[in-house]
């Protein structure tokens, strides 16, 4: 955990927050958003958290980086949004079952979390997920393949969800997998 935290703190100390750039999967599918309780897993600086909070959700933003969450907390307060920030290592954090109306996961993949992610959705809840897949090493050869989604996309990991959108190989380099699902 310490090694992961140090790596992400270092990265976030080098970057400036971009609070106004939510993932296109969210902006392109805004009509699906309603209200309720959302969780943004591995939120980073939290542009996605802010976007769904502005759409009416109470948001729990989880990330391993204190620096990123501190910046997000300040921005959410300034905008008057309901965003709670939790410093957490997702490899060790227990997600509450059937608790969330919306789950966001962008550019984070850990196979052991795939089951718990779908289990923490309430009936009717939505999952928005986009992450790099196995093709990403053709774009960034130095990227650790352990953090890349294997062939087949995201839908096989979420059999309990009704598929709204499933793009196993999206983007100009086909190196991103995108998924939206609803818990029946």
N, C-alpha and C positions, 0 to 999 in steps of 0.2 A: 504494500500500500504506500509506504513512504516513497519508494522509487517513482511510482505513478504520480503521486502528488507533487513531488519535486519537479518532474518533467513538465507537468501541466502548469504549475506555478511559473516556471521559467518561461514557458511559451506565452502565457497570458501577460507576464510582465513586459514582454517584447512587443505585444500587440496593443493596438488601440481598440476599444470597444466600438462595434458598429451596431447600435441598437435598432437601426431602422432598415435592416436587411433580413427579414424573415425568409425562410426557405420557400422557394417557388411552389413546392407541393402544398404548402399552406395557403399561399396567396391565390393560387390557381383553383383551390377547392374551398374557399372561404364560405361558400353557400352551405356547406355541410356543418359548419360550426353553429352551436346553439349557446348553451351556458351550462354551468355546473362546476365540478371540481376537475382540474386538469393537473397532470404531472408531466414535466419536461425532464427527461432522463439525459444526463450528461449535457446539461443546458449551456455550458460555457457562459458567454456574456449575456445570453438570454434574449436575443431578438425574437425568437419564436415564442418565448414565454410572454413577452410584452405584447406581441401581436394577438395572442389568444386572450390575454387579460383585457385588452381593449375591445375584444369581441364579446366580453361578458363573463369569462371564466375566472374563478378563484384558482390561482396557479401555485403549485409546489414545484420549485426549480431545484433539482438535485445535480450537484457536480462535485468533483473532487477538489476543485480549485477555489480556495478562499478568495483570491484576488478577483476572479471572474464573478463570483457571487456577490462580493462586496460592491463591485461596480454596478451589477444588475440591481441590487437592493437600492442603491442610491438613485438610479434612474427610475425605478418603479415608484419610489416615494415621491420623487419630483413630479411624476405624471399622475399621482394619486391612484395607482393601480394596486390590486390585491394580489401581490406576489410574495410568497414565503420562500426564503432561500435556505437550503439545507446542504451543508458540506457533508458529502457522503461518498464512500468508495462503493460503487454499485456492485462490485464483486462480493461485498459483505453485507450490503443493506437489504433488509427484508421489506419487500413491497406488500402493502395491505391488500388482501384479496377482496375482489368485487367492490372496490372503493371509488375508482375514478370514472368520470364520464368521458374523459379524453386523455389519451397518452400520446406524447410526442417523443420520438427518438430520431435524431438526425446525426448521422456520421459517427455512430457508435455501434459496435457489434461485439457481443459476448454471448456465445452459444448457450452457456448455462442460464442466461437470463430470459431466453425466448419463451419458455413455458410460464414463468412467473409474470412476464409482461402481459400475456393474454389473460391470465388468471386474475389480475388486479383490475380489469375492466368490469364495470357494472353492465348489466343487460342493457343493450342499446348503445353502449359506449363505443367510441371510435378510437382507432389506432392510426396515427400518421407516422410512417417510418420510411426513411431514406438513408442509405448507407453505401459506402464503396463496396464493390464486389471483386471477385477474383481477377477481373480484367484490369483493375487499377494499377497493377505492377507494370503494365505496358505504358502507362502514363507516368508513374512514379516508381521506378524499379527499386528504390530504397525502402518503400513502404513495407512494414512488417506484415507478411501474409496471414499471420495469426489473427489479425484484426480485419480481415476481408471476408465478406460473405461468400460461401462456396457457390458453385453453379446451381441453378434452379430457382434463384430469387428468394423472396421473403415468404411467399404464401405457404410453402410446405411447413414452415415453423408455426403457423397460426391456423390449425385445422378447425378450431372452434369459432373462427370469425367468418362472417359473410364477406366475400371479396367485393369491394367497391372499385378498386384500382389495383392492378398488378402489372408492374413493368420490371421484369427481371434484369433487363439490360438497357437502361435508359441513358440519355445524354449523348453528345456527339462521339464520345469514345466508348460508349456502351459500358462504362465502368461504374455505373450507379444503379442500384436496385431501389425501386420505389413501390410503396404499398399503402393502401388505405383499406381498413377492414372494420366491420361493425360486429359487436358481440350480439348474437341472437338471443 
